[in-house]
Amino acid sequence: MPPDQLQQRVLFRDSNLIILDKPSGLAVHGGPKTPEHLEAMLGALRFNLSHAPRLVHRLDRDTSGCLLLARHDKAVVRLNKLFAAGQVTKTYWAVLRGEPQQDSGVIDLPLAKISSVAEGWRMVVDPQGASARSEWQVLGRGEGLCWVELRPKTGRTHQIRVHCLSGLGAAIVGDPVYGDGIGRLHLHARAVSVPYWAEREPVQAEAPPPEHMLAALRSCGYRD
C-alpha cells in the first residue's frame, strides 16, 4: 500500500496514539508466508516524529477496522496497561449466516487452541480453556442474515468468530475456519474508545464498514 493511501486511513492522531482503519486482507504481522504486512509499512505513519508507531494489539488478516498504534514508548506502556485492565472498549460488527433466537445477551465460553497436521490450528470451546466473554446485540435481520454488534470483554484469539458460531449458533459470513468460507470475512472492528487521560473524555473513533460488507449489511437494514 502506498504511504499516502495508508495515511488516508488514519481515523485519529495526536501526539500519543494513532487509530488506523486497517483494510481487510492486510496482515498485521509478517511471517514466512506473509511478505507484505502492516508492521513493515508503519514508517509511513511517522508524521512529525523520527520513528514509526508501534502495534499494541492486533486484528486478524481478514478483519477490517479500528487498530490502535502507540507513537512512543510511554504510550506503549500506557495502552498496554489499559488493555490489561479491560478499559479499552472495542466494538465489532459481524454479519452472520443464520439468526440467533434472542436479540441480545452475553456469551461466556472459555476457549482453547487445538492443532492437527491435516487442518492446522483453530480455537474451540473448552471448559478448561482461557476465560472469554462477549456482549452482543442484534442490529438488524434480513434474507437469512443477521447483523450483530459485539463488544468483547476479553481478548482471546478468534474470540468473536468462535463465540458467534458456538454461542449464537451462526458463523460469520465468509469465515474460512469456522464457517463455509464463501466470499470474504464479514467481520469489522467498527469502533474503539480509549480512556487515555483519566481527566479527559476518552479518545474515540469509528471506521466505516468495508465495501465488501455493504450489500449484506443493507439487506439487514443498514443505511449509509
N, C-alpha and C positions, 0 to 999 in steps of 0.2 A: 504494500500500500504506500503510495507516495506520501511524503511528510505533510503536504498541505491537506490531503484528504483525511489523514489521521487527526490533524489539528482541528478540522471542521467537525469532528465527532466529540469534541470536548463540551460537556454539558455545564461544567462548573470548574472554576480555577481561582485559587487565591494563593497566598504565599506558603500555605501548608499542604494543601492537597489538590488533587485533580479528580473529577468524576468523568469517566470516559464512557461513551456509548460504544461498547465493543460489538463489532459486526459478527453475525453468525458465520461459522466456518473458519474463523481465525483462532488457532490455539493460543493460549496464554503463555505456556512454557514450551521450550523446544525439546527435542528428543531425537533418537536415531531415525525415526520416520517422519519427523516434523522439522524440516529445514527452515520453514517460514513460520514465525511465531511473533506474538506481540512484544515479548520481552526484548527481542532484538531490534524493535522499532521505536523503543521509548526515547531514544535520543532526539526524536522529532518533537518531543514534548518538554524539552528543557525550558523553552521560552527564555526568561531573563536569567536563568541560573546556569552554572557551569557544568552541572551534572544532570543526568536523566532521573526522572522519578522512579520510584520502586513499587513493585507489587506488594500488596498486603493481604490479598485474598485472591481467589481465582473463580472463573466461570468455565464450565465445560466448553470445548471447542464449538459445539453447535448451538450453545446458548448465547443469545444476544443481550445487550443492555448494560446497565449501570455497573461499572467496575471502578473501585477506589484505588488511587495511586497516592503514595506519600512523596512529598517533594524534598524532604531532608530527613536526617537520622532521628531527630526529635519527633517528627511526625510519624515515623515508623513505630517508635515506641508508644506514642500516644494512641495511635489507631489499633495497634496490637492489644493494648490494654482494654480499649473499648470493645473490641471483638470478643476478647476473653470474658468480659463481664456481661456480654449479651446486650450491650447498649446500642449497637448499630442495628437499625431496623431495615431489613431488606424485604421488598415486595416483588413477587413474581406473578406474571400472567402465564397461564398454560391453557391450551385447547385440548380437551380430552375427546377420544373417540368412545362415546358412551356417556351415560349420565348418572351421577350419584343420586341416591334416593333422597338425600336431605339437601338443604341449601347452605348449610354452614356447619362448622364443627372444629374439632381438634383431633389430629392424628398423632397418636403416641405409640410408635412402633420402633423398637430398637433394631439397629442394623449391623450386619457383619459382612465382611468381604470373603468371597469364596473364589476359587480359580480352578480351571481344568485345562488340560492340554488342548482339548477339542474346541472349547468355547471361550477360552480366555477367562478374564475375571469379571465379576459383577457383584453387586450388593444385594443382600437378601435380608428379609425379616428374620431375626434370631433373638429369642428371649435372653440369650447370654451376650448379645451384641452391645454396642455403644448406644446410649440413650439418644433418641431422635424424636423431635416434637415439631409439628407444623400446624398452624392455624389456617383455616381456609374458608372461603365463601364463594358461592356461585354468583357470577355477574351476568350470565346470560346463557340461554339454551336455544338450539335450533338445528334441524336437519341431522339429528343423531349425534350432534357435537355439544360440548359444554365448555363454556369459557369460565375459568376459575382463577381467583386471586388467592395466592398463598403467601404466608409470612412464616418462614422457618425460624424456630426459636433455638435451634442448634444448627451446626454447620457440617453435617456429615456428607461424605461423597455420595453423589446421586440421590440425596435425601428426597428431594421433591419428586423425582422420577419414580422411585420405589414407593413412596407414600401415595402417589396418585394411583398406581397400579394395585397395591395391596390394601391401602386404606380406603380408597374411593371406588375401587373396582373397575377402573378405566385407565388405560395407558394414555400417555401424551401422544398426540398425532406426530407421526414421523420418528418416534423413538426406535432406534435400530437395536437396542438391547432389551428393553422391557415392553416394547410394542411390536407393531408389524413392520416398522421401518420404511413405510411407504411415504415418499416425499421427505421434506426437511423437518427437523425437530421444531415443534411449536411451543417452545419454552423461552420466555423473555424476562430478564431482570428489569422490571418496569420502573422501580423507584428505590432510592436509598435515602436514609436520614441518619445524620451523624452528629451527635452532641459533642462536637469537638471542644467548644468552650463552655464550661459549666454555667457561666453568667450570661450567655448569649443564646439566641434561638439556634436550633440545630441547622447544620448545613444540609440542604435537601436538593434532590434533582430527580427528574423523570425523563425516561428515554422513550421516544415514540416507538410503537411496535414496528418490527421489520416488515418489509414489503411481502415476504412470503407467508406471513401470518394474517394479512388483512382480509382475504376472502373468507377464511374460516371465522375470524372474529366478527365480521359483518353478518355472517349467517346466524350468529348468536346474539345479534343486536347491537354490536359496537358501531359507533358513529364517529367519523374522523373529527 
